């Protein structure tokens, strides 16, 4: 990370950390021994090491699109002023994950599994909500306690850091979240989607697609389900929450942009034997079908 950018991160975090402490906001009453500054430092270090070890997509069209969707959702959150970053991983697995410090990773396999932008936004809103709720650092606090966490972001505990990094690289996940954490991420994600102008029903249909793939092609969603317990009860909970939302004057005003597809979709009708199949399809799909705005 560049020095100037890191200074900006510290400045922004210092500005909102006091207002966003555990005494108020979405994290009120939660047990977390990691400060916001420490969390963003840890995220910055993990981002650098992940970039060296995971096959990240560099195609500007694809990355910029994912980032634009993500930032619109972030703007609805309690951490909208924090510096968030969005990354695309060249991986056929239908998966996305969040790491501490405002970083969200989306696999090309997930992009190719979406039928519309609302489904992509649904998964991203869920992952962003894990970050806003600080579920990852809450789990670290419970698992390791204050003594081990001190200095983790500054390299003070290499074994724990390397364990966390290896888990991300191998399985595309930082932590396995509890059902309560998943329910909270669903609830907040629906609200953030709604506020950003994305149809929250996209979260429902994407969850249904994931469950369908677990039954028909379990290998394609193995990483997702290893860290995200997903049940029909969760889907029904999201549906019930959506029904309570007031109608918008112009519903779905973002759902037709830029991810427009004919049926069957480009990602599902093409084939290639390339190892990075989903990256090839996702980039081709972006270049041919996404509408530039």
BAFI-3210 file (N, C-alpha, C; in Angstrom, 3 decimals, decimal comma, padded with zeros to 6 digits):
// residues 293
n [1|2|3|4|5|6|7|8|9|10|11|12|13|14|15|16|17|18|19|20|21|22|23|24|25|26|27|28|29|30|31|32|33|34|35|36|37|38|39|40|41|42|43|44|45|46|47|48|49|50|51|52|53|54|55|56|57|58|59|60|61|62|63|64|65|66|67|68|69|70|71|72|73|74|75|76|77|78|79|80|81|82|83|84|85|86|87|88|89|90|91|92|93|94|95|96|97|98|99|100|101|102|103|104|105|106|107|108|109|110|111|112|113|114|115|116|117|118|119|120|121|122|123|124|125|126|127|128|129|130|131|132|133|134|135|136|137|138|139|140|141|142|143|144|145|146|147|148|149|150|151|152|153|154|155|156|157|158|159|160|161|162|163|164|165|166|167|168|169|170|171|172|173|174|175|176|177|178|179|180|181|182|183|184|185|186|187|188|189|190|191|192|193|194|195|196|197|198|199|200|201|202|203|204|205|206|207|208|209|210|211|212|213|214|215|216|217|218|219|220|221|222|223|224|225|226|227|228|229|230|231|232|233|234|235|236|237|238|239|240|241|242|243|244|245|246|247|248|249|250|251|252|253|254|255|256|257|258|259|260|261|262|263|264|265|266|267|268|269|270|271|272|273|274|275|276|277|278|279|280|281|282|283|284|285|286|287|288|289|290|291|292|293]
n.u [000,844|000,585|002,352|001,021|-001,619|-002,001|-001,776|-004,095|-005,978|-005,569|-006,242|-008,980|-010,059|-009,501|-011,197|-013,805|-013,823|-014,370|-017,088|-018,133|-017,798|-018,149|-020,226|-022,305|-024,358|-024,245|-022,672|-023,163|-022,592|-021,169|-018,550|-015,297|-011,935|-010,258|-009,188|-010,517|-008,436|-006,426|-007,713|-007,937|-005,246|-004,458|-006,018|-004,836|-002,293|-002,937|-004,188|-002,019|-000,490|-002,333|-002,652|-000,269|-000,469|-002,951|-004,920|-005,655|-007,935|-007,107|-008,411|-009,689|-012,313|-014,029|-013,260|-013,719|-016,470|-017,502|-016,498|-017,923|-020,578|-020,219|-019,374|-021,602|-023,308|-021,830|-021,976|-024,373|-023,990|-022,910|-020,220|-019,489|-017,662|-015,210|-012,260|-012,933|-012,246|-012,547|-012,199|-011,502|-011,420|-009,855|-011,420|-013,198|-014,959|-018,073|-018,183|-017,660|-015,962|-015,181|-012,618|-010,998|-010,889|-012,182|-012,174|-013,405|-013,824|-014,597|-015,395|-014,815|-016,362|-018,671|-019,685|-020,390|-022,453|-024,584|-027,781|-028,674|-027,959|-028,896|-028,648|-025,861|-025,352|-026,706|-025,143|-022,776|-023,654|-024,229|-021,637|-020,353|-021,827|-020,962|-018,447|-019,033|-020,317|-018,220|-017,618|-015,492|-013,249|-014,435|-014,659|-011,945|-011,243|-012,676|-011,574|-008,784|-008,102|-006,878|-004,053|-002,798|-003,721|-002,575|-000,605|-000,874|-001,551|000,730|002,663|003,318|002,613|003,442|002,813|-000,048|-000,942|-000,005|-001,476|-004,096|-003,824|-003,179|-005,542|-007,310|-006,189|-006,324|-009,027|-010,696|-011,860|-012,167|-013,154|-015,336|-018,616|-021,120|-024,586|-026,072|-024,478|-024,615|-027,341|-027,515|-025,918|-027,472|-029,802|-028,871|-027,744|-029,976|-031,200|-029,180|-028,966|-031,527|-031,480|-029,494|-030,723|-030,989|-032,781|-033,819|-034,773|-033,002|-031,072|-032,450|-033,002|-030,389|-029,421|-031,105|-030,159|-027,601|-028,174|-029,397|-027,223|-025,629|-026,879|-026,844|-024,302|-022,110|-019,363|-018,838|-019,629|-018,436|-016,523|-017,970|-020,090|-018,619|-018,033|-020,340|-023,163|-026,105|-029,558|-032,980|-034,569|-033,193|-033,499|-036,265|-036,474|-035,235|-037,012|-039,320|-038,456|-038,115|-040,725|-041,658|-040,576|-041,013|-042,622|-040,763|-040,621|-039,595|-039,135|-036,475|-034,507|-031,857|-031,527|-031,533|-029,198|-025,641|-025,762|-027,126|-028,729|-029,248|-031,215|-030,176|-027,629|-024,489|-022,257|-023,054|-023,437|-021,169|-018,058|-014,871|-011,604|-009,707|-007,679|-008,438|-011,217|-013,643|-012,803|-012,170|-014,710|-016,183|-014,921|-015,275|-018,019|-018,464|-017,329|-018,953|-021,687|-022,325|-023,550|-022,068|-021,845]
n.v [-001,189|002,239|004,988|007,464|006,709|005,002|006,770|008,214|006,253|005,879|008,425|008,611|006,455|007,243|009,350|008,260|006,216|006,668|007,258|004,917|002,907|000,085|000,868|001,950|001,991|-000,555|-002,499|-002,511|-003,459|-005,741|-008,182|-007,385|-007,292|-006,073|-003,089|-000,559|000,634|-001,319|-003,414|-002,509|-002,280|-004,954|-005,963|-004,614|-005,772|-008,474|-008,210|-007,569|-009,932|-011,840|-010,974|-011,780|-014,507|-015,491|-015,991|-013,197|-011,231|-008,938|-007,482|-004,456|-003,648|-005,596|-005,630|-002,958|-002,794|-004,604|-003,323|-000,930|-001,740|-002,783|-000,489|001,159|-000,217|-000,186|002,524|002,762|001,912|001,826|002,184|003,757|005,790|004,680|003,290|001,052|-001,914|-003,824|-007,001|-009,317|-012,739|-015,212|-017,952|-020,952|-021,758|-021,089|-018,495|-016,019|-013,781|-012,054|-010,138|-008,850|-005,242|-004,012|-005,373|-007,119|-010,092|-011,517|-014,356|-015,322|-017,450|-017,090|-014,754|-015,673|-017,283|-015,698|-014,365|-011,810|-008,366|-007,882|-010,307|-010,626|-008,334|-009,107|-011,182|-009,755|-007,716|-009,234|-010,141|-007,677|-006,871|-008,683|-007,576|-004,945|-005,571|-006,623|-009,307|-011,080|-010,152|-010,225|-012,981|-013,645|-012,381|-013,866|-016,363|-016,171|-014,226|-011,336|-011,245|-012,718|-011,422|-008,906|-006,808|-008,363|-007,427|-006,056|-007,888|-009,189|-011,716|-014,126|-016,992|-017,226|-015,346|-016,454|-018,786|-017,797|-016,580|-018,807|-020,221|-018,560|-018,571|-021,286|-022,017|-019,882|-018,322|-016,480|-016,967|-019,302|-018,625|-018,160|-019,185|-017,077|-014,906|-015,141|-014,689|-012,040|-010,791|-011,306|-009,827|-007,152|-006,930|-007,024|-004,581|-002,776|-003,333|-002,577|000,159|000,968|000,688|-001,765|-004,727|-006,532|-009,114|-010,417|-011,501|-013,649|-015,282|-015,862|-017,279|-019,478|-020,539|-021,300|-023,330|-025,137|-025,796|-027,028|-029,441|-030,468|-029,936|-030,226|-029,779|-027,303|-025,355|-025,791|-024,360|-022,080|-023,067|-024,131|-022,101|-020,639|-021,350|-022,315|-022,346|-023,341|-022,004|-019,647|-018,430|-018,075|-016,294|-014,023|-013,496|-012,833|-010,512|-008,810|-008,480|-006,705|-004,302|-000,930|000,072|001,316|004,446|004,184|001,212|-001,212|000,271|-000,031|-002,512|-003,293|-002,494|-002,746|-005,386|-007,099|-009,830|-012,226|-015,177|-018,553|-017,706|-016,048|-017,023|-019,595|-020,914|-021,034|-022,759|-023,843|-025,174|-024,039|-023,496|-021,305|-020,987|-019,716|-017,088|-016,319|-016,514|-014,702|-012,236|-012,039|-011,947|-009,537|-007,702|-007,989|-007,885|-006,351|-003,140|-000,103|002,508]
n.w [000,000|-000,806|000,759|001,008|000,628|002,772|004,914|004,497|005,052|007,839|008,753|008,030|009,464|012,091|012,286|012,256|014,126|016,856|016,838|015,905|017,735|019,999|021,595|020,254|017,243|014,608|015,786|018,484|021,784|021,098|021,451|020,993|020,599|018,892|017,520|015,265|013,813|014,053|012,773|010,110|009,489|009,648|007,538|005,373|005,283|004,842|002,345|000,653|000,796|-000,100|-002,726|-003,806|-003,770|-004,644|-007,631|-008,941|-010,858|-013,368|-015,241|-016,172|-016,798|-015,705|-012,952|-012,217|-012,568|-010,628|-008,388|-008,485|-008,039|-005,457|-004,010|-004,106|-002,447|-000,034|000,514|001,788|004,328|007,822|007,815|005,682|005,216|005,443|003,834|001,376|-000,544|-003,542|-004,987|-007,644|-008,072|-010,009|-010,302|-010,523|-008,561|-007,002|-005,185|-002,620|-000,437|002,626|004,151|007,128|007,487|005,319|002,783|000,035|-001,738|-004,844|-006,646|-010,071|-010,830|-009,327|-010,484|-013,011|-012,296|-011,731|-012,639|-012,902|-012,007|-009,442|-008,099|-007,941|-006,409|-004,115|-002,949|-002,561|-000,836|001,401|002,119|002,546|004,736|006,676|007,040|007,941|010,315|011,615|012,002|011,554|013,073|015,546|015,884|015,946|018,325|020,245|019,860|020,299|022,212|024,121|024,541|022,482|020,257|020,319|018,446|016,155|013,578|012,986|012,587|014,908|015,721|014,060|013,599|014,002|012,155|009,714|009,711|009,386|006,872|005,256|005,424|004,046|001,455|000,782|001,086|000,406|002,433|005,459|007,979|009,623|009,936|012,491|012,789|013,790|013,071|010,297|009,907|010,764|008,830|006,585|007,230|007,462|004,929|003,197|003,842|003,065|000,324|-000,527|000,108|-001,686|-004,090|-005,311|-006,091|-003,378|-003,577|-005,141|-003,466|-002,390|-004,678|-005,485|-003,281|-003,476|-005,857|-005,059|-003,189|-004,924|-006,542|-004,653|-004,418|-007,037|-008,181|-006,148|-005,777|-006,887|-005,140|-002,770|-001,190|-000,481|001,151|003,181|004,886|005,147|006,537|005,063|004,886|004,233|006,054|006,508|004,023|003,968|006,056|004,971|002,885|004,373|005,638|003,430|002,611|004,465|003,799|002,744|-000,334|-003,154|-004,958|-007,561|-008,211|-008,258|-009,631|-010,275|-011,277|-013,933|-014,995|-015,470|-016,079|-018,252|-019,703|-022,263|-022,635|-023,128|-020,675|-021,339|-019,903|-019,308|-021,674|-023,166|-023,684|-022,563|-022,376|-020,874|-017,936|-016,358|-016,770|-015,884|-015,553|-018,172|-019,357|-017,787|-018,298|-021,074|-021,087|-019,745|-021,592|-023,823|-023,104|-020,803|-020,124|-020,674|-018,368]
ca.u [000,000|001,360|002,385|-000,033|-002,911|-002,093|-002,063|-005,510|-006,717|-005,466|-007,008|-010,407|-010,442|-009,473|-012,342|-015,088|-013,704|-015,043|-018,541|-018,533|-017,331|-019,133|-021,305|-023,362|-024,347|-024,564|-021,874|-023,416|-022,568|-020,417|-017,233|-014,264|-010,708|-009,473|-009,639|-010,682|-007,118|-005,750|-008,397|-007,566|-003,846|-004,444|-006,542|-003,859|-001,237|-003,514|-004,417|-000,746|-000,077|-003,299|-002,356|000,893|-000,699|-004,212|-004,983|-006,587|-008,223|-006,644|-009,202|-010,242|-013,767|-014,671|-012,978|-014,401|-017,906|-017,727|-016,226|-019,006|-021,707|-019,867|-019,311|-022,972|-023,840|-021,078|-022,445|-025,567|-023,619|-022,347|-018,793|-019,390|-016,517|-013,968|-011,791|-013,212|-011,708|-013,205|-011,254|-012,079|-010,517|-010,073|-011,676|-014,487|-015,833|-019,089|-017,828|-017,216|-015,603|-014,753|-011,571|-011,016|-010,313|-012,886|-011,825|-014,350|-013,331|-015,670|-014,870|-015,424|-017,395|-019,894|-020,199|-021,018|-023,644|-025,657|-028,676|-028,892|-027,090|-029,421|-028,084|-024,489|-025,441|-027,146|-023,998|-021,830|-024,224|-024,053|-020,236|-020,106|-022,451|-020,025|-017,391|-019,588|-020,594|-016,914|-017,729|-014,200|-012,422|-015,113|-014,265|-010,551|-011,214|-013,173|-010,724|-007,388|-007,938|-006,124|-002,601|-002,342|-004,110|-001,757|000,449|-001,070|-001,517|002,082|003,600|003,718|002,283|003,520|002,090|-001,477|-001,141|000,184|-002,617|-005,222|-003,536|-003,282|-006,969|-007,892|-005,662|-006,761|-010,474|-011,485|-012,656|-011,396|-013,693|-016,640|-019,495|-022,246|-025,901|-026,468|-023,728|-025,182|-028,650|-027,278|-025,433|-028,645|-030,700|-028,255|-027,568|-031,249|-031,390|-028,203|-029,387|-032,728|-031,047|-028,674|-031,553|-030,996|-033,916|-033,321|-035,142|-031,817|-030,419|-033,232|-032,811|-029,019|-029,341|-031,755|-029,229|-026,519|-028,696|-029,580|-025,905|-025,139|-027,488|-026,519|-022,863|-021,602|-017,986|-018,736|-019,980|-017,864|-015,899|-018,997|-020,830|-017,718|-017,988|-021,636|-024,291|-027,273|-030,714|-034,244|-035,056|-032,568|-034,131|-037,594|-036,278|-034,975|-038,292|-040,212|-037,953|-038,384|-042,156|-041,907|-039,979|-041,971|-042,339|-040,023|-041,293|-039,102|-038,527|-035,526|-033,928|-030,497|-031,448|-031,360|-027,931|-025,261|-025,760|-028,271|-028,405|-030,253|-031,233|-029,375|-026,614|-023,201|-021,358|-023,516|-023,529|-019,846|-017,209|-013,451|-010,824|-008,682|-007,760|-009,169|-012,427|-014,622|-012,273|-012,344|-016,129|-016,639|-014,400|-015,979|-019,379|-018,413|-017,017|-019,975|-023,071|-022,532|-023,768|-021,219|-022,568]
ca.v [000,000|003,446|005,720|008,466|006,047|004,480|007,902|008,528|005,231|006,181|009,642|008,318|005,587|008,022|010,246|007,619|005,126|006,991|007,195|003,576|001,951|-000,936|001,425|002,460|001,500|-001,939|-003,389|-002,209|-004,567|-006,897|-008,399|-007,281|-006,755|-005,485|-001,746|-000,323|000,850|-002,616|-004,224|-002,063|-002,638|-006,379|-006,127|-004,135|-006,775|-009,650|-007,897|-007,675|-011,333|-012,514|-010,586|-012,553|-015,947|-015,863|-015,520|-012,082|-010,750|-007,563|-006,839|-003,249|-003,577|-006,484|-005,193|-001,686|-003,033|-005,198|-002,280|000,049|-002,346|-002,856|000,818|001,647|-000,866|000,348|003,880|002,675|001,296|002,647|002,373|004,297|006,689|003,898|002,881|-000,331|-002,341|-005,013|-007,774|-010,441|-013,897|-016,137|-019,247|-021,492|-021,943|-020,056|-018,084|-014,665|-013,720|-010,773|-010,193|-007,611|-004,049|-003,498|-006,040|-008,134|-010,844|-012,177|-015,290|-015,268|-018,478|-016,497|-013,805|-016,447|-017,955|-014,718|-014,086|-010,365|-007,625|-007,978|-011,505|-010,279|-007,383|-009,828|-011,841|-008,728|-007,059|-010,163|-010,108|-006,348|-006,848|-009,343|-006,620|-003,864|-006,157|-007,008|-010,687|-011,768|-009,796|-010,742|-014,386|-013,653|-011,993|-014,979|-017,542|-016,014|-013,355|-010,091|-011,406|-013,196|-010,469|-007,707|-006,744|-009,303|-006,705|-005,542|-009,008|-009,606|-013,114|-014,752|-018,265|-016,997|-014,654|-017,403|-019,709|-017,088|-016,400|-020,112|-020,570|-017,767|-019,033|-022,656|-022,227|-018,716|-017,930|-016,019|-017,599|-019,946|-017,806|-018,800|-018,899|-015,730|-013,964|-015,216|-014,021|-010,603|-010,348|-011,306|-008,725|-005,886|-006,936|-006,655|-003,135|-002,051|-003,487|-001,753|001,547|001,229|000,609|-003,118|-005,528|-007,511|-010,475|-011,033|-012,325|-014,880|-016,149|-016,349|-018,326|-020,663|-021,096|-021,956|-024,588|-026,024|-026,289|-027,952|-030,740|-030,976|-029,812|-029,803|-029,319|-025,916|-024,439|-026,371|-023,330|-021,193|-023,702|-024,444|-020,960|-019,979|-022,280|-021,773|-023,229|-022,787|-021,075|-018,349|-017,850|-017,620|-015,098|-012,905|-013,203|-012,159|-009,155|-008,038|-008,154|-005,604|-003,072|-000,081|000,137|002,486|005,111|003,590|-000,046|-001,899|001,223|-000,408|-003,936|-003,538|-001,968|-003,075|-006,836|-007,568|-011,099|-013,009|-016,567|-018,816|-016,698|-016,258|-017,855|-020,983|-021,552|-021,190|-023,765|-023,722|-026,099|-023,274|-023,644|-020,183|-020,933|-018,727|-015,754|-016,072|-016,293|-013,488|-011,077|-011,985|-011,530|-008,110|-006,932|-008,116|-007,718|-005,288|-001,832|000,885|003,672]
ca.w [000,000|-000,882|002,022|001,026|000,787|004,132|005,784|004,322|005,794|009,265|009,001|007,948|010,578|013,320|012,280|012,559|015,096|018,107|016,648|015,510|018,729|020,364|022,407|019,394|015,877|014,311|016,622|019,889|022,728|020,615|022,064|019,966|021,173|017,804|017,192|013,831|013,219|013,958|011,759|008,762|009,299|009,345|006,191|004,391|005,165|004,191|000,930|-000,056|000,698|-000,962|-004,108|-004,261|-003,753|-005,285|-009,026|-009,050|-012,207|-013,561|-016,281|-015,563|-016,979|-014,737|-011,587|-011,982|-012,431|-009,316|-007,398|-008,510|-007,327|-004,047|-003,361|-003,935|-001,242|001,106|000,800|002,636|005,601|008,889|007,536|004,324|005,098|005,477|002,508|001,015|-001,838|-004,082|-005,789|-008,384|-008,073|-011,120|-009,666|-010,945|-007,404|-006,788|-003,834|-002,319|000,976|003,190|005,165|007,908|006,893|004,163|001,525|-000,404|-002,887|-005,585|-007,653|-011,400|-010,858|-008,801|-011,476|-014,077|-011,764|-011,566|-013,755|-012,980|-011,098|-008,087|-007,477|-007,576|-005,302|-002,927|-002,323|-002,118|000,332|002,515|002,534|003,106|006,058|007,597|007,339|008,757|011,629|012,165|012,449|011,515|014,228|016,732|016,031|016,384|019,737|021,043|019,701|020,704|023,367|023,976|024,510|021,184|019,220|020,368|017,439|015,046|012,307|012,767|012,502|016,245|015,953|012,736|013,421|013,835|010,883|008,621|009,745|008,785|005,447|004,592|005,368|002,965|000,168|000,491|001,066|000,079|003,592|006,615|009,180|009,518|010,762|013,166|012,206|014,188|012,230|008,949|009,923|010,845|007,519|005,697|007,585|007,065|003,482|002,576|004,025|002,258|-001,076|-000,716|000,100|-002,867|-005,287|-005,874|-005,642|-002,410|-003,964|-005,725|-002,452|-002,293|-005,852|-005,496|-002,268|-004,037|-006,846|-004,328|-002,654|-006,065|-006,950|-003,627|-004,689|-008,375|-008,427|-004,835|-005,827|-007,340|-004,045|-001,554|-000,362|000,052|002,236|004,291|005,803|005,196|006,684|004,360|005,017|003,757|007,068|006,248|002,839|004,366|006,866|004,057|002,214|005,321|005,837|002,214|002,583|005,385|003,280|002,016|-001,769|-003,622|-006,083|-008,811|-007,753|-009,132|-010,561|-010,657|-011,567|-015,346|-015,442|-016,800|-016,271|-019,025|-020,342|-022,964|-022,144|-021,944|-020,449|-022,003|-019,108|-019,232|-022,981|-023,744|-023,052|-022,842|-021,560|-020,178|-016,486|-015,792|-017,594|-015,448|-015,813|-019,605|-019,621|-017,118|-019,015|-022,353|-020,784|-019,456|-022,787|-024,860|-022,694|-019,816|-020,738|-020,039|-017,849]
c.u [000,877|001,251|001,244|-001,393|-003,073|-002,378|-003,538|-006,368|-006,726|-006,310|-008,500|-010,851|-010,464|-010,699|-013,623|-015,012|-014,463|-016,550|-019,016|-018,095|-018,482|-020,272|-022,458|-023,301|-024,587|-023,829|-022,093|-023,427|-021,758|-019,036|-016,179|-013,056|-009,831|-010,037|-009,821|-009,329|-006,372|-006,393|-007,985|-006,090|-003,723|-004,939|-005,561|-002,745|-001,744|-003,729|-003,134|-000,341|-001,036|-003,004|-001,173|000,581|-002,005|-004,255|-006,036|-006,729|-007,809|-007,448|-009,974|-011,758|-014,490|-014,488|-013,711|-015,906|-018,235|-017,520|-017,350|-020,242|-021,430|-019,897|-020,697|-023,614|-023,156|-021,590|-023,693|-025,240|-023,112|-020,864|-018,568|-018,162|-015,179|-013,550|-012,013|-012,580|-012,355|-012,285|-012,001|-011,033|-010,864|-010,191|-013,072|-015,456|-016,818|-018,933|-017,497|-016,870|-015,116|-013,613|-011,600|-010,438|-010,927|-012,489|-012,835|-013,828|-014,483|-015,036|-015,561|-016,505|-018,719|-020,519|-020,939|-022,274|-024,823|-026,491|-028,958|-028,043|-027,587|-028,873|-026,631|-024,492|-025,862|-026,003|-023,011|-022,346|-024,071|-022,610|-019,863|-020,671|-021,619|-018,927|-017,868|-019,851|-019,331|-016,931|-016,378|-013,356|-013,110|-014,719|-012,815|-010,460|-011,636|-012,217|-009,350|-007,174|-006,963|-004,627|-002,085|-002,642|-003,237|-000,653|000,267|-000,940|-000,129|003,115|004,040|003,397|002,267|002,771|000,583|-001,761|-001,020|-000,943|-003,831|-005,030|-003,702|-004,734|-007,659|-007,463|-006,238|-008,266|-011,321|-012,385|-011,736|-011,848|-015,008|-017,576|-020,643|-023,542|-026,372|-025,760|-024,279|-026,530|-028,491|-026,802|-026,561|-029,502|-030,135|-028,103|-028,828|-031,460|-030,439|-028,540|-030,546|-032,351|-030,262|-029,467|-031,531|-032,159|-033,421|-033,782|-033,966|-031,046|-031,125|-032,929|-031,382|-028,820|-029,994|-030,858|-028,098|-026,978|-028,903|-028,251|-025,315|-025,672|-027,022|-025,023|-022,174|-020,173|-017,845|-019,028|-019,391|-017,290|-016,934|-019,671|-019,927|-017,683|-019,335|-022,746|-025,557|-028,403|-031,945|-034,823|-034,457|-033,227|-035,514|-037,504|-036,028|-036,260|-039,219|-039,768|-038,274|-039,846|-042,495|-041,347|-041,036|-041,626|-041,588|-040,760|-040,887|-038,395|-037,568|-034,785|-032,495|-030,432|-031,308|-030,006|-026,811|-025,352|-027,045|-027,880|-029,572|-030,219|-030,983|-028,201|-025,298|-022,320|-021,761|-023,530|-022,166|-019,068|-015,768|-012,725|-009,742|-008,821|-008,553|-010,440|-013,360|-014,111|-012,477|-013,794|-016,612|-016,171|-015,080|-017,393|-019,431|-018,253|-018,157|-021,363|-023,267|-022,629|-022,923|-022,066|-021,588]
c.v [001,236|004,220|006,722|007,853|005,522|005,598|008,292|007,530|005,559|007,403|009,362|007,472|006,347|008,901|009,546|006,561|005,424|006,851|005,787|002,519|001,047|-000,400|001,937|001,780|000,013|-002,917|-003,171|-003,475|-005,767|-006,956|-008,391|-006,583|-006,061|-004,111|-001,618|-000,123|-000,467|-003,483|-003,808|-002,316|-004,116|-006,635|-005,703|-005,156|-008,033|-009,403|-008,061|-009,134|-012,146|-012,222|-011,362|-014,035|-016,406|-015,292|-014,420|-011,641|-009,283|-006,818|-005,668|-003,187|-004,389|-005,985|-003,888|-001,868|-003,589|-004,149|-001,263|-000,481|-002,367|-001,516|001,418|001,040|-000,311|001,728|003,910|002,211|002,312|002,912|002,924|005,183|005,960|003,514|001,393|-000,645|-003,661|-005,681|-008,918|-011,539|-014,797|-017,550|-019,702|-021,718|-020,783|-019,586|-016,593|-014,646|-012,324|-011,029|-008,886|-006,432|-003,623|-004,081|-007,151|-008,758|-011,614|-013,075|-015,084|-016,332|-017,972|-015,545|-014,553|-017,172|-017,006|-014,580|-012,600|-009,685|-007,716|-009,215|-011,270|-009,341|-008,078|-010,495|-010,804|-007,993|-007,927|-010,108|-008,762|-006,265|-007,598|-008,363|-005,493|-004,345|-006,620|-008,438|-011,390|-011,436|-010,149|-012,192|-014,505|-013,351|-013,146|-016,168|-017,388|-015,110|-012,225|-010,323|-011,809|-012,180|-009,228|-007,785|-007,659|-008,598|-006,179|-006,656|-009,542|-011,054|-013,853|-016,074|-018,083|-016,326|-015,623|-018,428|-019,063|-016,938|-017,713|-020,539|-019,823|-018,314|-020,397|-022,764|-021,037|-018,283|-017,483|-016,725|-018,284|-019,252|-018,626|-018,473|-017,498|-014,683|-013,961|-014,502|-012,504|-010,055|-010,341|-010,071|-007,383|-005,805|-006,542|-005,144|-002,335|-002,149|-002,554|-000,277|001,923|001,147|-000,733|-003,909|-006,588|-008,938|-011,193|-011,882|-013,665|-015,806|-016,664|-017,429|-019,622|-021,339|-021,844|-023,295|-025,603|-026,610|-027,238|-029,352|-031,327|-030,969|-029,372|-029,278|-027,856|-024,911|-024,896|-025,306|-022,414|-021,828|-024,093|-023,321|-020,271|-021,024|-021,673|-022,778|-022,548|-021,797|-019,690|-017,661|-017,320|-016,364|-013,860|-012,503|-012,400|-010,719|-008,269|-007,606|-006,970|-004,279|-002,233|-000,051|001,401|003,123|004,547|002,290|-000,624|-000,979|000,911|-001,825|-004,268|-003,052|-002,874|-004,561|-007,290|-008,843|-011,607|-014,411|-017,530|-017,851|-017,079|-017,214|-019,318|-021,674|-021,759|-022,277|-023,515|-024,682|-025,377|-023,452|-022,524|-019,939|-019,817|-017,313|-015,393|-015,742|-014,988|-012,247|-010,933|-011,466|-010,027|-007,304|-006,930|-007,707|-006,591|-003,957|-000,811|002,077|004,717]
c.w [000,000|000,420|002,109|001,261|002,202|005,127|005,701|005,090|007,282|009,615|009,025|009,125|011,898|013,436|012,681|013,651|016,390|017,985|016,379|016,514|019,160|021,223|021,565|018,037|015,765|015,233|018,118|020,740|022,298|021,269|020,971|020,578|020,143|017,471|015,682|013,163|013,032|012,882|010,353|008,476|008,933|007,927|005,120|004,182|004,464|002,698|000,126|-000,246|-000,170|-002,424|-004,672|-004,434|-004,392|-006,694|-009,191|-010,506|-012,300|-014,620|-015,674|-015,673|-015,920|-013,310|-011,271|-011,808|-011,048|-008,223|-007,338|-007,782|-005,825|-003,354|-003,170|-002,695|000,001|001,502|001,678|004,059|006,612|008,699|006,136|004,137|005,145|004,058|002,268|-000,344|-002,235|-005,092|-006,481|-008,472|-009,255|-010,563|-010,067|-009,796|-007,300|-005,350|-003,787|-000,835|001,335|004,155|005,937|007,126|005,581|002,831|001,233|-001,690|-003,522|-006,644|-008,999|-011,539|-010,325|-009,815|-012,581|-013,600|-011,626|-012,829|-013,911|-011,919|-009,658|-007,373|-007,069|-006,380|-004,008|-002,195|-001,788|-000,880|001,576|003,031|003,139|004,516|007,092|008,006|008,235|010,181|012,338|012,707|012,504|012,735|015,545|016,968|016,487|017,874|020,634|021,014|020,347|021,905|023,124|023,800|023,139|020,096|019,197|019,320|016,259|013,701|011,977|012,733|013,842|016,559|014,616|012,611|013,196|012,502|009,709|008,556|009,073|007,282|004,696|004,441|004,234|001,615|-000,194|000,292|000,706|001,212|004,705|007,882|008,847|010,486|011,349|012,437|012,570|013,339|010,812|008,885|009,989|009,498|006,497|005,955|007,137|005,548|002,738|002,676|003,153|000,769|-001,402|-000,796|-001,139|-004,161|-005,974|-005,287|-004,664|-002,691|-004,638|-004,744|-002,330|-003,465|-005,941|-004,446|-002,781|-005,068|-006,152|-003,753|-003,774|-006,522|-005,915|-003,869|-006,019|-008,669|-007,146|-004,862|-006,183|-006,240|-002,711|-000,633|000,271|001,260|003,403|005,315|005,971|005,329|006,092|004,402|004,426|004,764|006,871|005,060|003,183|005,237|006,017|003,339|003,130|005,559|004,632|002,172|003,487|004,878|002,561|000,531|-002,110|-004,788|-007,432|-008,468|-008,781|-010,068|-010,943|-011,222|-013,048|-015,852|-015,017|-017,075|-016,964|-019,760|-021,155|-022,382|-023,293|-021,851|-021,099|-021,227|-019,134|-020,584|-023,630|-023,025|-023,459|-021,920|-020,781|-018,676|-015,819|-016,589|-017,177|-015,659|-017,281|-019,916|-019,018|-017,854|-020,367|-022,160|-020,520|-020,732|-023,800|-024,406|-021,701|-020,528|-019,984|-019,597|-017,374]
res [x|x|x|x|x|x|x|x|x|x|x|x|x|x|x|x|x|x|x|x|x|x|x|x|x|x|x|x|x|x|x|x|x|x|x|x|x|x|x|x|x|x|x|x|x|x|x|x|x|x|x|x|x|x|x|x|x|x|x|x|x|x|x|x|x|x|x|x|x|x|x|x|x|x|x|x|x|x|x|x|x|x|x|x|x|x|x|x|x|x|x|x|x|x|x|x|x|x|x|x|x|x|x|x|x|x|x|x|x|x|x|x|x|x|x|x|x|x|x|x|x|x|x|x|x|x|x|x|x|x|x|x|x|x|x|x|x|x|x|x|x|x|x|x|x|x|x|x|x|x|x|x|x|x|x|x|x|x|x|x|x|x|x|x|x|x|x|x|x|x|x|x|x|x|x|x|x|x|x|x|x|x|x|x|x|x|x|x|x|x|x|x|x|x|x|x|x|x|x|x|x|x|x|x|x|x|x|x|x|x|x|x|x|x|x|x|x|x|x|x|x|x|x|x|x|x|x|x|x|x|x|x|x|x|x|x|x|x|x|x|x|x|x|x|x|x|x|x|x|x|x|x|x|x|x|x|x|x|x|x|x|x|x|x|x|x|x|x|x|x|x|x|x|x|x|x|x|x|x|x|x|x|x|x|x|x|x|x|x|x|x|x|x]
***
